[in-house]
Amino acid sequence: MFVDGAILVWVCSINFSLFMLVIFEISTEKYEWAYVAISFGCPLMVACLPFYGSQYGPAGAWCWVKNNIGWRLGLYYAPLYVLLFVMLATDIYILWAVKKKVKAYHGRDPGHEQKMKMMHKDVKTLLRFPLVFLALAIFPLINRIHNAVDDEANFVLVMLHTISSSIMGMCNAFVYSLDDETRGNTKPARIWMQIRGWKPRRKSEIREYPTEERGQPHIQLEFVDVGLDNDVFQNEVVEDLEEKPSL
């Protein structure tokens, strides 16, 4: 329950962030800590509620909330479908608003127009996530309703429920891979380039040391490895003020 709830709330958080950016042109990047706290905290609190009254127990193929339709609908299925339909309505409204802004900036502000087109593409990709949730949550809901009215399990419904719940992550990964930029970033050459880019680059600084040859100053350069500090280009001159007699 916690994992499914966290995935759902994270998708809602992404939708909310996009809604604020498109409709009100307000970036919520600085509130990422709040997204993390809400997306993990709320599902955790909901998952702890069935411990009150010992509501966790055998539930078909899983150890979940016992055969209590009130707890199951109240804790999971009712919030699930409400949030899914809210996200679908929000994404459709965002698509409409982006198309309207693209037409408004057409030929007037090419930079902003291109930005809106890219955002329109991102919203179309994001719209697929609640659709996947909605499609995969149908059979589990039907199975739980059947459990509430009939104590005998239906093999077909249990099988469809099991398959739908097991492929949620795979379907979300597939939807995520439909984005052209994502597919480009997951190419072997790009992945290898990123791995090589993680290798720390060692920095060097240049120091100058004076030497004396037949009374004439001479500068000797030495490269010193300074490890992983910030880029430093330091020219350090050390002067010997003592006068030595020439040979």
C-alpha positions in Angstrom: 0.0 0.0 0.0 2.8 2.4 0.8 4.6 1.9 -2.5 1.5 2.2 -4.6 0.4 5.3 -2.7 3.8 6.9 -3.0 3.8 6.4 -6.7 0.4 7.9 -7.0 1.2 11.0 -4.9 4.4 11.6 -6.8 2.5 11.7 -10.1 0.1 14.1 -8.4 3.0 16.3 -7.3 4.4 16.4 -10.8 1.0 17.4 -12.2 0.7 20.1 -9.6 4.2 21.5 -10.4 3.4 21.5 -14.1 0.0 23.2 -13.5 1.6 26.0 -11.5 4.3 26.5 -14.1 2.0 26.5 -17.1 -1.1 28.3 -15.7 0.4 30.7 -13.2 4.1 30.7 -14.5 5.3 30.0 -11.0 8.2 27.6 -10.5 7.9 25.4 -7.4 11.4 24.0 -7.7 12.4 25.4 -4.3 9.6 23.4 -2.7 11.0 20.0 -3.6 11.5 19.3 0.0 7.7 19.6 0.5 7.1 17.3 -2.4 9.4 14.7 -0.9 7.8 15.0 2.6 4.2 14.8 1.2 4.8 12.1 -1.3 6.4 9.8 1.2 4.8 11.0 4.4 1.1 10.8 3.5 1.2 7.3 2.1 3.2 6.2 5.2 0.6 7.6 7.5 -2.2 5.9 5.5 -0.4 2.6 5.5 -0.1 2.8 9.3 -3.9 3.3 9.8 -4.9 -0.4 9.4 -2.7 -1.3 12.4 -5.4 0.3 14.4 -7.8 -2.5 15.1 -5.5 -5.1 13.4 -7.0 -4.6 10.0 -4.0 -6.2 8.2 -4.3 -9.8 7.4 -4.8 -12.4 4.6 -6.3 -10.8 1.5 -6.2 -13.4 -1.3 -2.8 -13.5 -2.8 -1.5 -10.7 -0.6 -1.2 -9.8 3.1 -3.3 -6.6 3.0 -6.4 -5.1 4.5 -8.8 -7.8 5.5 -12.1 -8.4 3.8 -13.5 -5.1 4.8 -14.9 -3.1 1.9 -15.0 0.1 4.0 -11.4 0.1 4.9 -10.3 -0.9 1.4 -12.3 1.7 -0.4 -11.6 4.4 2.2 -7.8 3.9 2.4 -7.0 3.0 -1.2 -9.5 2.7 -4.0 -11.6 5.8 -3.3 -8.6 8.2 -3.0 -7.0 6.4 -6.0 -9.9 7.1 -8.4 -10.5 10.6 -7.1 -6.9 11.6 -7.7 -6.8 9.9 -11.1 -9.8 11.7 -12.4 -8.5 15.0 -10.9 -5.1 14.4 -12.7 -6.8 13.6 -16.0 -8.9 16.8 -15.8 -5.9 18.8 -14.8 -3.8 17.5 -17.7 -6.5 18.1 -20.2 -6.8 21.7 -19.0 -3.0 22.1 -19.1 -3.0 20.8 -22.7 -5.7 23.3 -23.6 -3.9 26.2 -21.9 -0.6 25.3 -23.6 -2.2 25.2 -27.1 -3.8 28.5 -26.4 -0.5 30.1 -25.4 1.3 28.6 -28.5 -1.2 30.3 -30.7 -1.0 33.5 -28.8 2.8 33.7 -29.1 2.9 32.4 -32.7 5.1 34.7 -34.8 5.5 37.2 -31.9 7.9 35.5 -29.5 9.7 32.5 -31.1 11.6 31.7 -27.9 8.5 31.5 -25.8 6.5 29.7 -28.5 9.2 27.0 -28.7 9.1 26.7 -24.9 5.4 26.2 -25.0 5.7 23.5 -27.7 8.2 21.6 -25.6 5.9 21.9 -22.6 3.0 20.6 -24.7 5.0 17.6 -25.6 5.9 16.9 -21.9 2.2 17.2 -20.8 1.2 14.7 -23.5 3.7 12.3 -22.0 2.6 13.0 -18.5 -1.0 12.4 -19.4 -0.3 8.7 -20.0 0.7 8.0 -16.4 -2.8 8.5 -14.9 -4.3 6.6 -17.8 -2.0 3.6 -17.0 -3.0 3.8 -13.3 -6.7 3.9 -14.3 -6.4 1.0 -16.6 -4.4 -1.2 -14.2 -6.6 -0.4 -11.2 -9.9 -1.6 -12.9 -9.4 -5.3 -12.3 -8.2 -5.0 -8.7 -11.2 -2.9 -7.8 -13.6 -5.4 -9.5 -11.9 -8.2 -7.6 -12.2 -6.4 -4.2 -15.9 -5.7 -4.8 -16.4 -9.4 -5.6 -14.6 -10.3 -2.4 -17.1 -8.1 -0.5 -20.2 -9.8 -1.9 -18.8 -13.4 -2.2 -16.5 -15.2 0.1 -15.4 -17.6 -2.6 -12.5 -16.2 -4.8 -12.9 -16.0 -8.5 -9.8 -17.5 -10.2 -10.0 -15.2 -13.3 -10.4 -12.0 -11.3 -7.6 -13.1 -9.0 -5.3 -13.8 -11.9 -6.2 -10.4 -13.6 -5.7 -8.6 -10.3 -2.3 -10.3 -9.8 -1.1 -9.5 -13.3 -2.3 -5.8 -13.2 -0.6 -5.2 -9.9 2.6 -6.8 -10.9 3.2 -4.9 -14.2 2.5 -1.4 -12.8 6.2 -0.5 -12.6 6.9 -2.0 -16.1 4.1 -0.1 -17.7 5.2 3.2 -16.1 8.8 2.6 -17.3 7.4 1.9 -20.8 5.4 5.1 -20.8 8.5 7.0 -19.6 10.5 5.5 -22.4 8.1 6.9 -25.0 9.7 10.3 -24.6 12.3 11.0 -27.4 14.7 12.7 -25.0 14.6 9.8 -22.6 15.3 7.3 -25.3 18.2 9.4 -26.4 19.6 9.6 -22.9 19.4 5.8 -22.5 21.5 4.9 -25.5 24.6 2.9 -24.6 26.9 5.6 -26.0 25.2 8.3 -23.9 25.2 6.1 -20.7 28.9 5.3 -21.2 29.7 9.0 -21.7 27.9 9.8 -18.4 29.7 7.1 -16.6 33.1 8.5 -17.8 31.9 11.9 -16.8 31.5 10.8 -13.2 35.2 10.1 -13.0 36.8 12.8 -10.9 39.2 15.1 -12.8 42.3 16.0 -11.0 43.4 19.6 -11.0 46.8 21.1 -11.1 48.3 24.4 -10.1 51.4 26.0 -11.3 54.1 27.3 -9.0 57.3 29.2 -9.8 60.5 28.7 -7.8 63.5 30.9 -8.5 66.9 29.4 -8.8 70.2 31.1 -9.2 72.7 30.4 -11.8 75.9 32.5 -11.9 74.2 35.3 -10.2 71.3 35.4 -12.6 67.7 34.6 -11.4 66.1 31.7 -13.2 62.4 30.7 -12.9 61.6 27.0 -12.6 58.0 25.8 -13.2 56.6 22.9 -11.3 53.1 21.3 -11.7 51.6 20.2 -8.4 48.6 17.9 -8.2 46.1 19.5 -5.8 43.5 16.7 -6.0 39.8 17.5 -6.3 39.6 21.2 -5.2 38.0 23.8 -7.3 39.8 25.0 -10.5 42.8 26.9 -9.3 45.4 28.7 -11.5 47.8 30.0 -8.9 51.0 31.7 -9.8 53.1 31.6 -6.7 56.4 33.5 -6.8 58.9 32.8 -4.1 61.7 35.3 -4.0 65.0 34.7 -2.3 66.1 38.0 -0.8 69.4 36.8 0.4 72.3 37.9 -1.8 74.8 35.3 -2.5 78.3 36.1 -3.8 78.7 35.3 -7.4 81.3 32.7 -8.3 
